[in-house]
Amino acid sequence: VIGPHGAGLSNLLYMQPGRGVLELLVVAHGQINACYMYLALKLGLRYYTWSHPKTTHHGSMTIDTTQIVRIVHQMKDDLIGEGKV
């Protein structure tokens, strides 16, 4: 699962342990809401995160696709290495 921080990530509940999740995280005033990270770890999922320093809770999110693709490739490599793909 790949998605921005928000209620849509509650779908992690239906994932098989060992799978990967990439949360596009919002960091506001130096604070991080890590609820989906904790959920992923409790469910035995591999958790990855990415954030842009200028993203806010009330604004738009700018995505660096090059970095996202790099993380997705790392996720794939990690999962293949564990025999999950």
Salt bridges, closest charged atoms under 4 A:
GLU23 OE2 - HIS5 ND1 2.53
ASP77 OD1 - LYS76 NZ 3.63
ASP78 OD2 - ARG46 NH2 3.16
GLU82 OE2 - ARG46 NH1 2.39
